[in-house]
Amino acid sequence: MTEDKILWTARYAEGDLSEEERLEYENLLRYDKELKAYLLDYHDAHGSLIMFMDYDDERNALVAGIQNLNEVYFADDAIVDQPAPVAPSQKTVKFKPYLRWLSGAAAILLVGLLVWSPWKADLYQQYQIVPSISVTERGATQNELDQAASLFNAQKYTEAKPLLAKLHAADNKNAMIAFYFAISLLQTSETAKGRLLLEDLFKGQSVYKNDAAYAMAMSYLKENKKTDAKFWLEKVSNGAVQYDKAQELLKKL
């Protein structure tokens, strides 16, 4: 069960397992890819939370919030004592004291941290590139393109999509329109259709070849599909505008 694996991983990372449990965990870790992912995510979570817990008032507020949650759902259970405040210079954060009562509603917090993983979303936001449509490109009726560009550049993808679809249907050889139509599809949850357009662009020889590869990678990163994201990042050509970002992101995945 996912929740069991996550809590087991938390206890392992915090040194809260018995010797027998530790050996069992490490044996399973050798071939259980999901467990490996949870362990990596836990360390990412731990590192990210340290950034937000440098000051004692922030840490104590988090502890108080978790204690209140535990009191609401588990009034009869023993509540962990309030830890002593940590000095602002203290960087070490250990979750071990909380693991003995981390269950039920409180466990949902940890599950949410490792499954939702907001720091992963930050990585996507950090490397996502959506350039603006330039209306100086050739092709399509200028007035229609102006309108589509205005909406797209304002991040009104739902409104821009039907206009771009019409332009693409009228000129399906126009790589610029195909690319931005694909992006509008990705941004409005029509991911499969958007990826098909991007794949066609990548197979072609237009100036949007590398844009398509990078956008494909971002679409998979958004879904936390790291293997697929790496596959497409590696296809971004050396010298392309996105190359440096692609290489930097590859090192982080």
TABEL-V127147 format. One record per pair of residues at least 24 apart in sequence whose ideal C-beta (glycine too) atoms are under 6 Angstrom apart, sorted by the first residue. I is the first residue (numbers start at 1). J is the second residue. Records with the same first field share a line. If there is no record, write none. Layout:
BEGIN
I->J + J
END
This chain:
BEGIN
3->111
5->35 + 38
6->38 + 111 + 114
9->38 + 39 + 42
11->99
13->42
14->95 + 96
16->96 + 99
41->114
44->119
45->113
48->119
50->93
53->93
55->88
56->85 + 86
59->86
69->105 + 106
70->106
73->104 + 105
120->224
124->221 + 222
127->245 + 249
128->218
133->180
137->176
139->171 + 174
140->167 + 171
152->180
157->184 + 187 + 188
158->188
160->184
161->188
175->206 + 208
179->208 + 211
186->219
210->236 + 237 + 240 + 242
214->242
226->253
END
